[in-house]
Amino acid sequence: MEKQAVITATDLCIGYRTHKGEKKVHEHLSFGLYPGELTSLLGANGAGKSTLLRTLSASQPSLAGDLQLLGKPLQQYSEKERSRTIGVVLTDKTQAGGLTVYELVALGRQPHTGFFGRLHPKDHLIIKEALDAVGIAHKAESYTAELSDGERQKVMIAKALVQECPLIILDEPTAFLDVVSRIEIMTLLHQLAVEQNKAILLSTHDIEQALVLSDKLWLLSKETGLQCGVTEDMILNHRMDTLFSHSNIRFDYNHGIYYPTVTGKKEIRVEAENDTLLHWTINALNRHGYTCLPANQGNRFLPYLQALSDHRLILTQKEETHTYSSFEEVLAQLI
């Protein structure tokens, strides 16, 4: 059964209107966001990610093209209608430190409760369900100022959840978080997309987690515009090569990371008993200015290093062979 998109764009142009005229950031963009999917927007600083997110959340108007939210032009929505349809979580740290977690999350019900914000039993139930969904219910009576960065981000996600929006847009939700919190937040967002059937779009520089947990990728660059697709299709079709224009950066398709191009003038032949050993052997040698070649390539008089799974490292150079037990020893012996 085909999914219906929550938001679609056709030939969209995004940018700014100033007293000097229009400043186009990107044009001819076409895409859709679907319920039950987590989509990650990736791109270099200055690529236009924030402009795109602001356009989709109606914080700024598009310059041209068609942008439909639930089959209705986005510009035809009133502010109240939008707040019931689009939840937005920004990078900025909340200044509501004097509010309890429960009170802050309850503010998300305002589109449904009206100006006076009177909460009814149904509202309290929705708030409690949101706190449970993000795993922060045990902090309900704590002040926001007492929370860690990761906990505070969960609270802001809960606040967006109680708006009961089919679309949630997050601007770098894992910025400033430690590695454990980044994984928790990304895992949580994917879980919420699936379990609550929401379309969730986030911008992030955390490429490793985005590749693991995103159903779709949006790759945005000044050179190639916006490319969209299922994460694995984007990777295996080598779309990641177009994300950054820097000639000294390459994408490692085996490990899902970007790495600097090796410019070392020294060469060494390398062999390892498994892929993990090979990866970290090359990593150590690259960092010390060596270009690594397969064992059967290059001049046979080049240094030759074998990495064995029993932690032995066998180095042959100048027709002498020695066995070491650590990379520290090998690197000290390389001529």
Steps between C-alpha positions, in 0.01 A plus 500: 500500500656828385567760768364851464759769553455739790675779314602523134694752295497546126752724323557686828730802519629600845685813606443853624330816393693817579469865403742418217282219367498122531799297611452143383669229707362196311243453227322216315470293819246215498450256788258344746500410869307190603346378826687228687839615371800680650675716242841659560606815317878506452723766353794729561464826690356759266334242275154637578372244753360759742336691215328181384381413852367851558313484171344164585396621845352820351745719692582663169318488166622319193593710196324282244359154442234293671520388865207287619432396860243218523380590152453870574738786405715580802447874465124451545542367854432734789759517778275292726447238229875475441571457871263202499670350195873579527706456815836679502797429729786750468866470599483796739501403864170577669495790745215344700722379784247618760229269367465137594527240228124440517424873473729547201358201312147622581572820304493286188127451552430871445390455135221278637417672830486857376644822642426426867657156478250326729586129507230236500534131592566413134786753489660357814477151351673613179776673701563189710506280189757732338720497810485121502573481127826694533600329825497810720188441714712448812619863465152650467526707819865598451588853390626529144815672627592180686504283187792383291516610136375160386208505744410855398489395135265214586273751675489721190412199287221412745375861472479454122324165542216645708419733212378179329659603172543259209827680411790579734800702383818514708802724443813311611341326800825321591724808500687548829413146616747229599519181295263301723237776494534537122430131451208512745338800329539359148368161612208670674409704191498194277289314753250786520477524121414132473284452810304826471499506118650848480713654228815621673761713326822608670816674396819359645878485470499163678540305177585168664174483695300638208618216276409237760156628607355707214247349264569772243786740434478849355841609378526875440792677336556820307637303206240223457194638677280253690523124452250277681465127546506196725821507704655183359416598141669836550811333639532221246432740210795708624291809572709566812789603273308813401423625851825689557690676225833487687747301291686368804196330653383153398215277614588154631220282362601203715482686831258786428735786591684783330878503519784723377678401180844358573779711353791301644801452271612177668356165393453172686344168405235379744316176565260409782301194606165683510338824393504654849875447536559632149297816566685594819839402361448733205367767736819495709731501199308772313526727802878462489527595134489156337298407194393138542511253211372141482766239574519391135549851360788745493872449516591183688768695687239720664437442872242224554273473804281203591234544769391174659192435713710377793635857541826429319628761257771371267708773336747432220728777380847494347476118486468477879185369669394572857183423696335758725199499730379862459475776244702718735798266447447472123475875446818553700687253276385619158784667313 
